[in-house]
Amino acid sequence: MSQRDTYIQRIRRLPITHMDQGEVRWQSPSNIALVKYWGKLGDQIPMNPSLSFTLQQCHTDTIIRFTHRAGVYTSPEISFRFEGSLRPSFEKRMTTYLQSIQDLCPFLTHYKLEIESVNSFPFGAGIASSASAYSALALCLTSIEDLLYQDLEDDDLYRSKTSFLARLGSGSACRSIYAEAAWWGSSEDLAGSSDDYAIGLSDVLHDAYLDMHDAIVIVSSDEKSVSSSRGHELMSAHPYRENRVRQATTHARHMLSALQTGDLDAFGSILEREALAIHGLMISSYPGYFLLNGQTITLIDSLRAFREDTKVPVYFTLDAGPNLHILYPSSVASEVSEWLENLDPQMVDEIIYDRVGPGPIQLI
Ligand code: PMV
């Protein structure tokens, strides 16, 4: 039986407690992939395992007020405000998402949901917001489920169902549910790993990474010319698809080992190869495209020269965009901040200082 069917059967068997109304609220962070999810099969099933650090400062705060609907309905009713304003296009996307998970969350048709979300980082600043947005939403949904069915007191079950729901909104969101670091994708290298949901890596993470910083250097906030969804789609017929899956599987295994042993050199080496690999895949897709730009390349060269000269352990990665994530431990924070502050202001719009964090926080 699929994981989805297991969840559906489980919730169908449970009695629902009646509540006239209630509210739940979660703050959930974004994450930065160390080994990238790039390419999917079917319903957000990844072609390869991925790993990420959970961030702290870049997060979404979502509150859901739910009110019982008298009568019988076949689809959810929601209103959605983002940063205080009604956003019809977001509301539409969210309604489609909620309709797609109605069988997993049957209470969605019994309650009207008023959803409000706020991001801690500027919207459109070039930071992927879907991971924090869908993880915060999924956390709220499983909290409502727990209030109505009292069925998720087991933390592992709570986390895996939440991660499952978040994945269906945006693949990478499934990794934001866990403190510090997470792995998503079934693999013989990690017991308990699954394509259906992510699992946390805190238990195996070396202390060297607990104070890892991520300075996000925004070189452009322009809307991406090619969306991540389209990028994933282009992987299906990509000439390097098989090799990419092999490469990412090997990178994930080696990255896991670097995370366990605290080997920063190995960590940095895989991190940078991964970043360049996914942009290489974009360039060699058909049609090929660039999401990085000249400034990205100049900054990478400059970072590598700084590292070569100073031997400071500082490394970059990239998301699906031109902005750099600069990763370094606290012990070298002052040297790296000085380097960052001296970057050519013509090339940098903004720097957001983030770091590895404790994961989502329940506010109500
Ligand atoms: O979750 P999506 O569909 O937005 O895809 C995310 C893809 C990357 O951010 C480039 C990599 C990743 O694993 O987060």
Boltz pocket constraint, residues with backbone or C-beta under 6 A from the ligand:
constraints:
  - pocket:
      binder: B
      contacts: [[A, 31], [A, 32], [A, 33], [A, 35], [A, 36], [A, 37], [A, 38], [A, 50], [A, 51], [A, 128], [A, 130], [A, 170], [A, 171], [A, 172], [A, 173], [A, 228], [A, 229], [A, 318], [A, 319], [A, 320]]
      max_distance: 6.0
